[in-house]
């Protein structure tokens, strides 16, 4: 029930993919994909390059004053008018940003371009005011350093044994050497660009005083006990059974976020007024999303139009 004049949608999809009547049942998505999209891989700099392409396209419309990054697994916790008022009432960007001295992702060779004291970590799910979106798009200093030194290491799947080895290693290596190789691989420098780029750029630009240092998108993290577990610290996916009004209310009732690495508790505010921390939540499966729509948890909506026979 939103006024179409109050929002615009931009989609970064795989190159060549077009949103139309044959690929989406939501007319809001028709022909909203970028024509210059790139192939994206998780944990690589292509993620932040795609975000920059989205922002650059959205900035072409001077009516756009707030820029919210969302994914296909994000759901709104409130109706459009509430989210719109919340965002427009604040003159600040919402960028999750904190110090994590234990993560080891900062590469010493990033200096002196990116000083160690400007290195930040945070959620990629950001909401920017126009001037900050322009800072991200115009950046020609921080991104090249990220592309060179912020890279994720190869994943090790302990269940695959020798399949973790690359071709130049002797296939007759014994089990002890295999274990050593797995440990060696895990000790390689590891950096996830989209979890650091925007908060670090904001800090580098001396703009941290102009942001709320938190994200508006809730994520529940799976904190597995072992570092070798390939599911460790991955976002939990909410399925149909999890998408109850009670569960959504619990998320909406969150009013503060604690950052353990900084011993900082962020009480969520907008213009000195205490507000709920989150406007969106992730990751929700298709079934969970359809339950939210069909039960009207967020607002009245006829979900049958999105349900096909195939």
Secondary structure, 3 states (H helix, E strand, C coil): CCCHHHCCCCECCCCCCCCCCCCCCCHHHCCCECCCCCCCCCCCCHHHHHHHHHHHHHHCCCCCCEEECCCCCCEECCCHHHHHHHHHHCCCEECCCECCCCCCCCCHHHCCCCCHHHCCECCCCCEEEHHHHHHHHHCCCHHHHHHHHCCCCCCCCHHHHHHHCCCCCCCCCCHHHHHHHHHHHHCCCCCCHHHCHHHHHHHHCCCHHHEECCCCEEECEECCCCCCCCCCCEECCECHHHCCHHHHHHHHCCCEEEEHHHCEEEECEECCEECCCCCEEECECHHHHHHHHHCCCCCCCCHHHHCCCC
